[in-house]
Amino acid sequence: MLRTRFTSVALCALTALALAPRPSEAQESYTVTGLGIATGKTATVVYGTHTLNNAGHTTGFCNLGVITNGLFADWFLGNVPFLWTPQNGMEILPLLPGSAFCGGWSLNDRGQIVGYAGNGPGDAHPVLWEKGTIRDLGALPGDNDAFPYAINNRGQIVGVSALVESGVQVRALPVLWDNGKKHTLPTGGYLGARPTDINEKGQIAGLVNTGAPGDFFFASLPALWDNGSVSILGTLGGAFASAWDINDKGQIVGYSQTADGSIHGFFWERGVMTDPGTRGGSFTALWALNSKGQLVGESTDADEVDHAILVENGVVYDLNDLIPAGSGWVLIFADGINERGQISGTGTYNGDVRGFLLTPKK
């Protein structure tokens, strides 16, 4: 089972009992700030691409999700989007009229936020929040489902536009929304593709589908769109991989199956894909990086307990070892890191699902 934030995120409250010994030289490297919870909701989730900007603002959603048998259930139940800032805390964003769920996914340094709204497969809308208003970006002609994955500081947005029939995705095309216009990106001859991030140079990371359009967990290859063409980045020896974040240096992170069937995070630069390491388990994914070469994600240990990680200078750190002992937090995955080294993600606080912001201690 692929234990990622895509499926049912492994948010096991019992992981607090399985923390590795804390390295004394790295103790309390970060302060932890909880992002709060919306009235009437049970969970706060930071889950997306570029969920954290350089001002320390983050986005995500609150919902009625719960932990059942150690897994996060009811992923889209009653989602409401939020923006969190150090100045104002959590602010609930406007909802798209007629939508049952809505969530923030990515934001830029200008305060623009993209996310999704809808009522289920075949009725998902890509939306943009700007200056307190929400706008439907729209799908490609003939499609009834779309999702925006990332927005850069130029306001360029990348994502996917799809056709869903009887609950099944039969077509998924990569899209760039730019200056109010939709542009279809090349798929390289593959059945479909999903751009997941775009940097300030307009380079785009993502994945191409090697199987059915809706199967992008196990039937995909990592891709880079640059100068109007798409290239495939390869794998760490396995059958599938996906790219999820790209910085302004063109460095990319994601995850890949390995030759032994496990899942490892990867770091790609100038045509070379490397494995930065794991916590000893069968699953690791890297979700974000900054220009300083700091990578964040999640990784399981030998007991398959999933924790948020930081990779820096060739060392894999369990982020739970870098926060104050006895804080009540278990950090499950990290999916945002800014140029200040702040990190956003999701974990549990005293057993409840909550989003977090880590700030390096001076």
Wavefront OBJ file of the C-alpha trace (Angstrom):
o trace
v 0.000 0.000 0.000
v 1.329 3.387 -0.950
v 1.275 5.312 2.315
v 1.035 8.880 1.158
v -0.945 12.025 1.705
v -2.806 11.176 -1.555
v -4.738 8.170 -0.327
v -5.753 7.911 3.334
v -2.918 9.729 5.031
v -1.359 7.662 7.793
v -2.077 9.809 10.805
v -1.614 7.338 13.599
v -1.830 8.927 17.023
v 0.100 5.985 18.469
v 3.253 7.086 16.635
v 4.025 9.308 19.598
v 5.069 6.132 21.386
v 7.477 5.123 18.642
v 9.686 8.179 18.338
v 13.352 7.470 17.791
v 15.830 8.752 20.391
v 16.273 12.479 20.029
v 19.721 13.559 18.802
v 21.029 15.970 21.426
v 22.854 18.094 18.862
v 19.605 18.818 17.016
v 17.158 19.189 19.891
v 14.577 21.925 19.605
v 15.779 23.337 16.298
v 12.257 24.589 15.547
v 9.331 26.170 17.318
v 5.907 24.699 16.488
v 2.834 26.808 15.796
v -0.561 25.164 15.460
v -2.802 26.670 12.799
v -6.026 26.299 14.751
v -9.390 24.888 13.682
v -12.532 26.281 12.088
v -15.700 26.361 14.147
v -17.610 23.090 13.883
v -14.759 21.171 12.223
v -12.607 18.352 13.609
v -9.456 18.486 11.482
v -7.095 21.039 9.950
v -5.044 19.818 7.000
v -2.182 21.515 5.133
v -1.961 19.467 1.977
v -0.900 20.735 -1.433
v 1.939 22.300 -3.425
v 3.592 25.510 -2.244
v 1.340 25.590 0.801
v 3.738 28.083 2.424
v 4.990 31.395 1.057
v 8.003 33.480 2.058
v 5.945 35.627 4.437
v 5.052 32.552 6.481
v 1.463 32.437 5.198
v -0.051 28.999 4.617
v -3.240 27.551 3.178
v -5.230 24.341 3.424
v -8.639 23.208 4.599
v -10.606 22.275 7.703
v -13.123 19.450 7.659
v -14.932 16.736 9.603
v -12.220 14.142 9.067
v -11.362 11.726 11.860
v -8.745 9.090 12.623
v -10.155 5.590 12.103
v -7.941 2.542 12.671
v -4.920 4.805 12.498
v -5.853 6.329 9.139
v -7.285 9.715 8.250
v -10.846 9.093 7.061
v -13.487 11.297 5.409
v -10.861 13.268 3.491
v -13.276 15.656 1.737
v -16.126 15.698 4.262
v -17.265 19.284 4.740
v -14.030 20.946 3.597
v -13.703 24.712 4.079
v -10.612 26.616 2.828
v -8.429 28.817 4.986
v -5.540 31.248 4.879
v -3.330 31.397 7.963
v -1.068 34.396 8.620
v 1.067 35.267 11.666
v -0.817 38.552 11.964
v -4.409 37.298 11.777
v -4.257 33.569 12.406
v -6.788 31.421 10.545
v -9.198 33.155 8.183
v -11.877 31.146 6.367
v -11.893 31.913 2.646
v -15.068 32.483 0.595
v -16.773 29.366 -0.731
v -17.847 28.796 -4.329
v -21.655 28.972 -4.384
v -23.278 25.575 -4.837
v -20.195 23.598 -3.807
v -20.244 21.068 -0.982
v -16.494 21.199 -0.382
v -13.712 23.664 -1.025
v -10.019 23.767 -0.108
v -6.861 25.826 -0.511
v -3.945 24.066 -2.232
v -1.190 26.534 -3.210
v -0.330 30.206 -2.671
v 2.268 32.675 -3.867
v 4.082 35.635 -2.331
v 1.444 38.036 -3.714
v -1.261 36.423 -1.583
v -3.021 34.701 -4.472
v -4.349 31.250 -3.569
v -5.553 28.435 -5.810
v -7.594 25.436 -4.794
v -10.658 23.415 -5.605
v -14.401 23.452 -5.070
v -17.160 21.080 -6.062
v -19.467 18.223 -5.204
v -17.436 15.177 -6.208
v -16.015 13.507 -9.349
v -17.355 15.209 -12.440
v -18.076 18.425 -10.564
v -14.713 19.821 -9.423
v -13.829 23.430 -10.135
v -10.381 25.090 -10.124
v -10.652 28.324 -8.151
v -8.548 31.392 -7.426
v -8.817 33.549 -4.312
v -7.594 37.101 -4.693
v -8.339 40.205 -2.631
v -11.075 38.471 -0.693
v -12.986 37.074 -3.664
v -13.211 33.631 -5.270
v -13.228 32.991 -9.027
v -13.840 29.803 -11.007
v -10.960 29.351 -13.477
v -12.894 26.848 -15.553
v -11.985 23.589 -17.277
v -11.101 23.006 -20.927
v -14.058 22.900 -23.362
v -15.858 19.566 -23.072
v -14.416 18.751 -19.644
v -16.374 18.688 -16.368
v -13.586 18.387 -13.822
v -10.404 20.391 -13.185
v -7.832 20.900 -10.458
v -5.105 23.566 -10.058
v -1.918 22.311 -8.416
v 0.294 25.399 -8.124
v 0.604 29.139 -8.725
v 3.830 31.139 -9.099
v 4.495 34.810 -8.367
v 3.669 35.729 -11.959
v 0.160 34.407 -11.413
v 0.686 31.446 -13.738
v -1.303 28.399 -12.640
v -0.778 24.761 -13.615
v -3.084 21.819 -13.149
v -5.248 19.292 -14.899
v -8.528 19.408 -16.815
v -10.467 16.176 -17.079
v -13.571 14.478 -18.377
v -15.311 12.240 -15.843
v -18.005 9.810 -16.938
v -19.977 7.722 -14.415
v -17.432 8.608 -11.757
v -14.457 7.455 -13.869
v -11.853 9.837 -15.278
v -11.558 9.062 -18.975
v -9.367 12.004 -19.994
v -6.855 14.163 -18.101
v -4.922 16.910 -19.880
v -2.225 19.220 -18.489
v -3.229 22.881 -18.391
v -1.555 26.246 -17.884
v -3.849 29.115 -16.875
v -2.081 32.356 -17.811
v -3.525 35.879 -18.079
v -7.064 34.557 -18.139
v -6.406 32.031 -20.894
v -6.122 28.233 -20.793
v -3.279 26.520 -22.619
v -3.002 22.755 -23.081
v 0.510 21.445 -22.453
v 2.080 18.567 -24.415
v 1.741 15.039 -23.029
v 4.728 13.594 -24.864
v 2.515 10.980 -26.511
v 1.264 9.621 -23.184
v -2.412 9.138 -22.313
v -2.496 12.176 -20.074
v -0.424 14.295 -17.709
v -0.606 16.318 -14.486
v 1.588 19.362 -13.870
v 2.129 19.719 -10.123
v 4.330 22.818 -9.768
v 5.667 25.807 -11.700
v 8.680 27.963 -10.826
v 9.332 31.647 -11.533
v 11.039 30.790 -14.837
v 7.943 28.990 -16.068
v 9.499 25.528 -15.788
v 6.888 22.963 -14.786
v 7.259 19.679 -12.900
v 4.685 16.919 -12.811
v 3.894 13.512 -14.190
v 2.642 11.761 -17.291
v 0.142 8.913 -17.129
v 1.384 5.551 -18.373
v -1.959 3.864 -17.598
v -5.548 4.982 -17.243
v -5.956 8.770 -16.876
v -7.273 8.449 -13.324
v -4.466 6.176 -12.137
v -1.639 8.568 -11.333
v -0.421 6.833 -8.161
v 1.104 3.708 -9.705
v 0.974 4.430 -13.438
v 3.061 7.543 -13.913
v 6.490 8.868 -14.799
v 7.995 12.184 -13.612
v 8.094 14.954 -16.190
v 9.577 18.382 -16.804
v 8.000 20.937 -19.131
v 10.507 23.503 -20.367
v 10.516 25.760 -23.421
v 7.360 24.189 -24.822
v 8.443 20.557 -24.650
v 8.112 17.765 -22.097
v 10.861 15.357 -21.030
v 10.721 12.267 -18.817
v 13.039 12.200 -15.804
v 13.216 8.438 -15.202
v 12.887 6.448 -11.974
v 15.023 4.998 -9.184
v 14.824 1.585 -10.833
v 11.120 0.883 -10.444
v 8.108 1.055 -12.740
v 6.653 4.415 -11.657
v 7.540 7.785 -10.184
v 6.081 11.281 -9.830
v 7.596 14.763 -9.565
v 5.970 17.204 -7.144
v 7.999 20.374 -6.606
v 10.491 22.431 -8.598
v 12.551 25.389 -7.376
v 13.949 28.283 -9.372
v 17.210 26.383 -9.940
v 15.268 23.703 -11.804
v 15.845 21.147 -9.041
v 12.956 18.710 -8.583
v 11.752 16.376 -5.829
v 9.149 13.621 -5.756
v 8.890 9.898 -5.161
v 9.791 6.770 -7.126
v 9.415 3.047 -6.912
v 12.787 1.317 -6.543
v 13.987 -1.969 -7.984
v 12.929 -3.822 -4.813
v 9.394 -2.433 -4.953
v 9.671 0.088 -2.124
v 8.946 3.809 -2.548
v 11.753 6.337 -2.031
v 11.942 10.085 -2.387
v 14.095 11.457 -5.181
v 16.085 14.595 -5.908
v 16.655 15.465 -9.573
v 19.105 17.983 -10.995
v 20.489 18.412 -14.514
v 19.478 14.994 -15.713
v 20.594 13.059 -12.640
v 18.128 11.480 -10.187
v 19.415 10.519 -6.741
v 17.949 8.921 -3.618
v 18.524 11.203 -0.595
v 17.798 8.422 1.910
v 15.048 7.085 4.173
v 14.229 6.423 7.833
v 14.570 2.671 7.233
v 11.048 1.815 6.085
v 9.445 0.980 2.754
v 7.975 4.401 1.975
v 9.492 7.872 1.592
v 8.232 10.821 -0.447
v 9.674 14.299 -0.868
v 7.017 16.945 -1.397
v 8.860 20.279 -1.425
v 12.250 22.012 -1.537
v 13.670 25.510 -1.394
v 16.593 27.102 -3.252
v 18.964 26.295 -0.355
v 18.628 22.584 -1.039
v 16.481 21.787 1.996
v 13.979 19.017 1.169
v 10.868 18.048 3.151
v 8.393 15.189 2.995
v 7.518 12.054 4.918
v 9.145 8.701 5.596
v 8.439 5.487 7.441
v 10.842 3.780 9.833
v 11.551 0.045 10.148
v 8.198 -0.368 11.918
v 6.463 1.500 9.055
v 5.609 4.472 11.283
v 5.239 7.563 9.104
v 6.817 10.885 10.178
v 7.576 14.237 8.593
v 11.195 14.618 7.503
v 13.778 17.226 6.581
v 16.711 16.322 4.327
v 19.666 18.679 4.650
v 23.328 18.256 3.753
v 22.755 14.597 2.973
v 21.150 13.798 6.339
v 17.534 12.646 6.815
v 16.033 14.144 9.988
v 12.802 13.106 11.640
v 11.236 16.513 12.290
v 9.748 15.172 15.514
v 13.308 15.045 16.846
v 13.777 18.746 16.123
v 10.856 20.146 18.149
v 10.465 20.478 21.936
v 9.951 17.168 23.735
v 6.526 16.733 25.285
v 4.921 19.267 22.950
v 1.945 17.033 22.212
v 2.741 17.108 18.488
v 3.366 14.192 16.139
v 4.402 15.590 12.746
v 3.218 13.219 10.000
v 4.083 14.918 6.722
v 5.697 18.178 5.636
v 4.741 19.581 2.257
v 5.950 23.183 2.249
v 9.250 24.945 2.939
v 10.072 28.578 2.211
v 13.357 30.437 1.735
v 13.461 31.259 5.454
v 13.462 27.540 6.239
v 9.967 27.560 7.724
v 8.070 24.303 7.160
v 4.338 23.605 6.849
v 2.523 20.312 7.088
v 0.046 18.141 8.937
v 0.253 16.052 12.075
v -1.626 15.404 15.272
v -1.756 17.561 18.377
v -2.863 15.615 21.440
v -4.445 13.135 19.035
v -6.356 15.654 16.888
v -5.476 16.269 13.211
v -3.949 19.734 12.907
v -1.830 21.761 10.509
v 1.503 23.108 11.737
v 4.129 25.714 10.966
v 7.727 25.136 12.054
v 10.017 28.149 12.419
v 13.792 27.732 12.828
v 15.150 28.968 16.134
v 17.624 31.797 15.797
l 1 2 3 4 5 6 7 8 9 10 11 12 13 14 15 16 17 18 19 20 21 22 23 24 25 26 27 28 29 30 31 32 33 34 35 36 37 38 39 40 41 42 43 44 45 46 47 48 49 50 51 52 53 54 55 56 57 58 59 60 61 62 63 64 65 66 67 68 69 70 71 72 73 74 75 76 77 78 79 80 81 82 83 84 85 86 87 88 89 90 91 92 93 94 95 96 97 98 99 100 101 102 103 104 105 106 107 108 109 110 111 112 113 114 115 116 117 118 119 120 121 122 123 124 125 126 127 128 129 130 131 132 133 134 135 136 137 138 139 140 141 142 143 144 145 146 147 148 149 150 151 152 153 154 155 156 157 158 159 160 161 162 163 164 165 166 167 168 169 170 171 172 173 174 175 176 177 178 179 180 181 182 183 184 185 186 187 188 189 190 191 192 193 194 195 196 197 198 199 200 201 202 203 204 205 206 207 208 209 210 211 212 213 214 215 216 217 218 219 220 221 222 223 224 225 226 227 228 229 230 231 232 233 234 235 236 237 238 239 240 241 242 243 244 245 246 247 248 249 250 251 252 253 254 255 256 257 258 259 260 261 262 263 264 265 266 267 268 269 270 271 272 273 274 275 276 277 278 279 280 281 282 283 284 285 286 287 288 289 290 291 292 293 294 295 296 297 298 299 300 301 302 303 304 305 306 307 308 309 310 311 312 313 314 315 316 317 318 319 320 321 322 323 324 325 326 327 328 329 330 331 332 333 334 335 336 337 338 339 340 341 342 343 344 345 346 347 348 349 350 351 352 353 354 355 356 357 358 359 360 361 362
